[in-house]
């Protein structure tokens, strides 16, 4: 098989990103398959999966801007930064006004510094951080710079906030949630997370990950963005307008 292409898959909650990649490998019967940015098991949403020679351009797709919708649970801090983790502490939650929260969020717009979550797929000396965390190893994680292009408040509850965040590649929403919680003075952890888009790819054009096991090779190829050659991969990875034209040609 010499197909080169990309699949926009809506990953369901409860499975890993690698689970999606493994399913695609088995269906297409091809070894060269990789995703363009991990989604935690708790998260759902857009997961771009490249196959064939398109995998050479993985870094270009990974560098695209992301949009997330998230709900933060206020008053609680966990060791993982989301509700799947062990609760480390709980604090009372005040009644915050829209103006107070909106003003506080201003400090997180633009280029910010954040720590990579210890429970993440990032590597330290060649080993996954989450594996080292399970060994109770104390790892000094250097801060990294990311860019938050926009934060919109979608809903404010008595003990929760729902946000839409547009950000650069490499942004950890769990870290941002914890920093927002500290800024409010009550702590916060991610309760819900959905990646709504990666570059021009969004949920509207995504293949439902829950249906993967019902699809065959021909189905996946029909649903994929197919690249005829390496040049096509490179051009599409760098030109959003061409991406959109290519997607529209498939509808």
C-alpha positions as CSV (number, residue, x, y, z in Angstrom):
1,X,0.0,0.0,0.0
2,X,1.4,3.4,-1.0
3,X,-1.3,5.7,0.2
4,X,-0.4,8.9,2.0
5,X,-3.0,10.7,3.9
6,X,-4.6,12.2,7.0
7,X,-7.6,11.3,9.0
8,X,-9.5,13.8,11.2
9,X,-10.9,11.6,14.0
10,X,-13.1,12.6,16.9
11,X,-11.5,10.7,19.7
12,X,-14.0,9.5,22.3
13,X,-13.4,9.7,26.0
14,X,-12.0,6.6,27.8
15,X,-9.5,5.6,25.2
16,X,-5.9,6.7,24.6
17,X,-4.6,8.4,21.5
18,X,-2.5,5.3,20.8
19,X,-5.7,3.2,20.8
20,X,-6.9,5.2,17.9
21,X,-3.6,4.9,16.0
22,X,-3.5,1.2,16.6
23,X,-7.0,0.8,15.2
24,X,-6.1,2.8,12.1
25,X,-2.9,0.6,11.6
26,X,-4.9,-2.6,11.7
27,X,-7.7,-1.3,9.4
28,X,-5.3,0.1,6.8
29,X,-2.7,-2.7,7.3
30,X,0.1,-0.2,7.3
31,X,2.9,0.4,9.8
32,X,3.6,4.1,9.3
33,X,0.8,5.7,11.3
34,X,1.1,8.4,13.9
35,X,-1.1,11.1,15.6
36,X,-0.4,14.8,15.7
37,X,-0.7,15.6,19.4
38,X,-1.8,13.4,22.3
39,X,-5.3,13.7,23.8
40,X,-5.6,12.3,27.4
41,X,-8.1,9.5,27.9
42,X,-10.4,11.9,29.7
43,X,-10.5,14.2,26.7
44,X,-12.4,13.9,23.4
45,X,-12.2,15.7,20.2
46,X,-10.0,16.3,17.1
47,X,-7.1,13.9,16.8
48,X,-5.3,14.1,13.5
49,X,-3.8,10.8,12.3
50,X,-1.2,10.7,9.5
51,X,-0.4,7.5,7.5
52,X,2.1,6.6,4.9
53,X,4.7,9.2,3.8
54,X,2.4,11.9,5.3
55,X,3.9,11.0,8.7
56,X,7.1,12.8,7.5
57,X,5.2,16.1,8.1
58,X,3.9,15.3,11.6
59,X,5.7,18.3,13.2
60,X,4.1,20.7,10.7
61,X,0.6,19.5,11.7
62,X,1.5,19.4,15.4
63,X,2.5,23.1,15.3
64,X,-1.0,24.2,14.2
65,X,-3.1,26.3,16.6
66,X,-5.6,24.4,18.8
67,X,-9.1,25.3,20.1
68,X,-10.3,23.6,23.3
69,X,-13.6,23.7,25.3
70,X,-13.1,22.9,28.9
71,X,-15.0,22.9,32.2
72,X,-13.0,23.5,35.3
73,X,-14.1,22.1,38.7
74,X,-13.3,24.8,41.3
75,X,-12.2,24.3,44.9
76,X,-10.2,21.1,44.2
77,X,-6.7,20.2,43.2
78,X,-5.6,16.8,42.1
79,X,-2.2,15.2,41.3
80,X,-3.0,14.8,37.6
81,X,-4.7,18.2,37.0
82,X,-8.0,16.5,36.1
83,X,-10.8,14.7,37.9
84,X,-9.2,11.3,37.3
85,X,-6.5,12.0,39.8
86,X,-6.0,11.8,43.5
87,X,-7.4,14.8,45.4
88,X,-4.6,16.7,47.1
89,X,-6.6,19.4,48.7
90,X,-10.0,21.1,48.7
91,X,-10.8,24.8,49.4
92,X,-13.9,26.9,49.6
93,X,-15.2,28.6,46.5
94,X,-16.4,32.2,46.6
95,X,-19.1,33.5,44.4
96,X,-17.1,35.1,41.5
97,X,-18.6,37.6,39.2
98,X,-18.2,37.6,35.5
99,X,-16.1,40.7,35.7
100,X,-13.8,39.3,38.3
101,X,-13.1,36.1,36.3
102,X,-12.8,38.0,33.0
103,X,-10.3,40.4,34.5
104,X,-8.3,37.6,36.1
105,X,-8.1,35.7,32.8
106,X,-6.5,38.7,31.1
107,X,-3.2,37.8,32.7
108,X,-3.2,34.4,30.9
109,X,-3.5,35.9,27.4
110,X,-0.5,36.2,25.2
111,X,2.8,34.3,25.8
112,X,2.8,32.6,29.2
113,X,5.1,30.2,31.1
114,X,3.7,26.9,32.3
115,X,5.0,23.6,33.7
116,X,4.4,20.3,31.9
117,X,2.1,18.1,34.0
118,X,3.9,15.3,35.7
119,X,1.2,13.0,34.5
120,X,1.7,13.5,30.8
121,X,3.2,11.8,27.7
122,X,6.1,14.2,27.6
123,X,9.5,12.7,28.0
124,X,12.3,13.3,30.5
125,X,15.6,11.7,29.7
126,X,13.9,9.4,27.2
127,X,11.1,8.2,29.6
128,X,7.5,9.2,29.7
129,X,6.8,11.6,32.6
130,X,3.6,9.6,33.7
131,X,5.7,6.5,34.1
132,X,8.2,8.3,36.3
133,X,5.3,9.8,38.3
134,X,4.0,6.4,39.1
135,X,7.4,5.6,40.6
136,X,7.1,8.6,42.8
137,X,10.2,10.2,41.3
138,X,10.7,13.9,42.0
139,X,11.3,15.4,38.5
140,X,12.4,19.0,38.0
141,X,10.4,20.1,35.0
142,X,11.7,23.1,33.2
143,X,9.0,25.7,32.4
144,X,8.0,26.2,28.8
145,X,6.5,29.1,26.9
146,X,3.2,28.8,25.1
147,X,0.8,31.4,23.7
148,X,-2.9,31.8,24.6
149,X,-4.5,33.6,21.7
150,X,-8.0,33.9,23.2
151,X,-10.0,32.8,26.2
152,X,-13.8,33.1,26.2
153,X,-16.1,32.5,29.2
154,X,-18.9,30.2,28.1
155,X,-20.5,29.6,31.5
156,X,-20.0,30.3,35.2
157,X,-21.5,27.9,37.7
158,X,-21.4,27.9,41.5
159,X,-18.3,25.6,41.5
160,X,-17.3,25.5,37.9
161,X,-16.2,27.6,34.9
162,X,-16.6,26.6,31.2
163,X,-14.1,28.2,28.8
164,X,-13.1,28.1,25.2
165,X,-9.4,28.5,24.7
166,X,-7.5,29.2,21.4
167,X,-3.8,28.4,21.9
168,X,-0.5,27.5,20.4
169,X,0.8,24.0,20.1
170,X,2.3,22.6,23.3
171,X,-0.3,24.2,25.6
172,X,-1.4,22.0,28.5
173,X,-5.0,22.8,29.4
174,X,-4.5,21.0,32.8
175,X,-1.6,23.3,33.7
176,X,-3.6,26.3,32.6
177,X,-6.6,25.1,34.7
178,X,-4.4,24.8,37.8
179,X,-2.9,28.2,37.3
180,X,-6.3,29.7,36.9
181,X,-7.4,28.0,40.1
182,X,-4.5,29.4,42.0
183,X,-5.2,32.9,40.6
184,X,-8.8,32.6,41.9
185,X,-7.5,31.4,45.2
186,X,-9.5,28.2,45.4
187,X,-7.7,25.7,43.1
188,X,-9.1,24.1,40.0
189,X,-8.9,20.9,38.0
190,X,-10.2,19.8,34.6
191,X,-13.6,18.2,34.7
192,X,-14.2,18.1,30.9
193,X,-12.0,18.7,27.9
194,X,-12.7,18.7,24.2
195,X,-10.3,19.7,21.4
196,X,-12.6,21.4,19.0
197,X,-10.1,22.1,16.2
198,X,-6.5,21.8,15.0
199,X,-5.7,24.3,12.4
200,X,-8.6,24.1,9.8
201,X,-9.7,20.7,11.0
202,X,-12.7,20.7,13.3
203,X,-15.4,18.4,14.7
204,X,-17.8,18.9,11.8
205,X,-15.5,17.1,9.4
206,X,-14.2,14.5,11.9
207,X,-14.8,10.7,11.8
208,X,-16.5,9.4,14.9
209,X,-13.9,7.4,16.8
210,X,-16.6,5.1,18.2
211,X,-17.3,3.9,14.7
212,X,-13.7,2.9,13.8
213,X,-14.2,-0.7,14.5
214,X,-17.1,-0.9,12.0
215,X,-15.0,0.6,9.1
216,X,-12.9,-1.1,6.6
217,X,-9.8,0.0,4.6
218,X,-11.8,1.4,1.7
219,X,-14.0,3.4,4.2
220,X,-11.1,5.0,5.9
221,X,-9.4,6.0,2.6
222,X,-12.6,7.5,1.4
223,X,-12.9,9.6,4.6
224,X,-9.3,10.7,4.6
225,X,-7.5,13.7,3.1
226,X,-5.3,11.8,0.5
227,X,-2.0,13.3,-0.6
228,X,-0.6,12.1,-3.9
229,X,3.0,12.8,-3.1
230,X,5.3,14.3,-0.5
231,X,5.1,17.8,-2.1
232,X,1.4,17.7,-1.7
233,X,1.8,16.9,2.0
234,X,4.2,19.8,2.5
235,X,2.1,22.3,0.7
236,X,-1.1,21.4,2.5
237,X,0.6,21.4,5.9
238,X,1.8,25.0,5.4
239,X,-1.2,26.5,3.6
240,X,-4.5,26.8,5.4
241,X,-6.4,28.0,2.3
242,X,-5.3,25.0,0.4
243,X,-6.4,22.8,3.3
244,X,-9.8,24.2,3.2
245,X,-10.0,23.9,-0.6
246,X,-8.9,20.2,-0.3
247,X,-11.5,19.5,2.3
248,X,-14.3,21.2,0.4
249,X,-13.4,19.1,-2.7
250,X,-14.2,16.0,-0.6
251,X,-17.8,17.0,0.4
